[in-house]
């Protein structure tokens, strides 16, 4: 795979190689999160980042109520609510990480398209 990458880089002109180098680095997690707020669906991303904190707060409230409960029936109810809030918090985090992964895959596909377009311009036309 490295040989193929090297051959592609050699085939590109200097300015094309510089353009590809701009896209080469993998962005940090912070940069990927900021990038999600620039998309069309930013309200979904804001919700996906805020809701786990809401469910964390609910988790602590339900946990406090669990320890304050006097009957076993109430304890079971509050513990079920704790489990529900912990599950919901995890699901929101997983959904957001899947969105970050989708954006990373899209970025890689665009990078590959750019390299292929540059390479196809270098090939002799019949």
C-alpha positions in Angstrom: 0.0 0.0 0.0 2.9 2.4 0.7 4.3 1.8 -2.8 1.0 2.8 -4.3 0.9 5.9 -2.2 4.5 6.8 -3.2 3.7 6.3 -6.9 0.7 8.6 -6.6 2.7 11.3 -4.8 5.5 11.1 -7.5 2.9 11.4 -10.3 1.5 14.7 -8.8 3.0 18.1 -9.5 4.4 20.1 -6.7 1.3 22.3 -6.3 -1.0 19.3 -6.3 1.1 17.6 -3.7 0.9 20.7 -1.5 -2.9 20.6 -1.8 -3.1 17.0 -0.8 -0.7 17.6 2.1 -3.2 20.1 3.5 -5.8 17.3 3.7 -3.3 14.7 4.9 -3.4 15.3 8.6 -6.0 13.7 10.7 -7.9 16.4 12.6 -8.0 16.3 16.4 -11.1 15.3 18.2 -11.7 19.0 19.1 -11.5 20.0 15.4 -13.9 17.2 14.4 -16.4 18.3 17.1 -16.2 21.9 15.9 -16.6 20.8 12.3 -20.0 19.1 13.2 -21.3 22.5 14.3 -20.8 23.9 10.8 -23.0 21.3 9.1 -26.7 21.6 8.2 -27.7 19.4 11.1 -26.0 21.4 13.8 -29.1 21.4 16.0 -29.0 17.6 16.1 -25.3 17.7 17.1 -26.0 20.3 19.9 -28.8 18.0 21.2 -26.5 15.0 21.1 -23.9 16.9 23.1 -26.3 18.5 25.6 -28.6 15.5 26.3 -26.0 13.3 28.0 -25.4 16.0 30.6 -29.2 16.2 31.2 -29.3 12.4 31.7 -26.3 12.6 34.0 -28.1 15.1 36.1 -31.2 12.9 36.1 -29.0 9.9 37.0 -27.8 11.7 40.1 -31.3 12.8 41.1 -32.6 9.3 40.6 -29.7 7.9 42.6 -30.3 10.3 45.4 -34.0 9.3 45.4 -33.0 5.6 45.5 -31.0 6.1 48.7 -33.9 8.1 50.2 -36.5 5.5 49.4 -37.9 3.6 52.3 -39.7 0.7 50.6 -38.2 -2.0 48.3 -40.7 -1.2 45.6 -39.6 2.5 45.5 -36.0 1.4 45.5 -36.6 -0.9 42.5 -38.4 2.0 40.7 -35.6 4.5 41.3 -32.9 2.0 40.4 -34.7 1.3 37.1 -34.8 5.1 36.5 -31.1 5.2 37.1 -30.5 2.4 34.7 -32.7 4.1 32.1 -30.8 7.4 32.4 -27.4 5.8 32.2 -28.5 3.9 29.1 -29.9 7.0 27.4 -26.7 8.9 28.2 -24.6 6.1 26.6 -26.9 6.0 23.5 -26.5 9.7 22.9 -22.8 9.5 23.2 -22.6 6.5 20.8 -24.8 8.3 18.3 -22.6 11.3 18.3 -19.4 9.2 17.9 -21.0 7.5 15.0 -21.6 10.9 13.4 -18.0 11.8 13.9 -17.0 8.5 12.3 -19.3 9.2 9.4 -17.6 12.6 8.9 -14.2 11.0 9.0 -15.1 8.4 6.4 -16.5 11.1 4.2 -13.4 13.2 4.5 -11.3 10.1 3.5 -13.4 9.4 0.5 -13.1 13.1 -0.6 -9.3 12.8 -0.2 -9.3 9.8 -2.4 -11.4 11.5 -5.0 -9.0 14.4 -5.1 -6.1 12.1 -5.5 -7.8 10.2 -8.3 -8.8 13.3 -10.1 -5.3 14.7 -10.0 -3.9 11.3 -11.2 -6.4 11.1 -14.0 -5.4 14.5 -15.3 -1.8 13.2 -15.5 -2.6 10.2 -17.6 -2.3 10.5 -21.4 -5.7 10.9 -23.1 -6.3 8.5 -26.1 
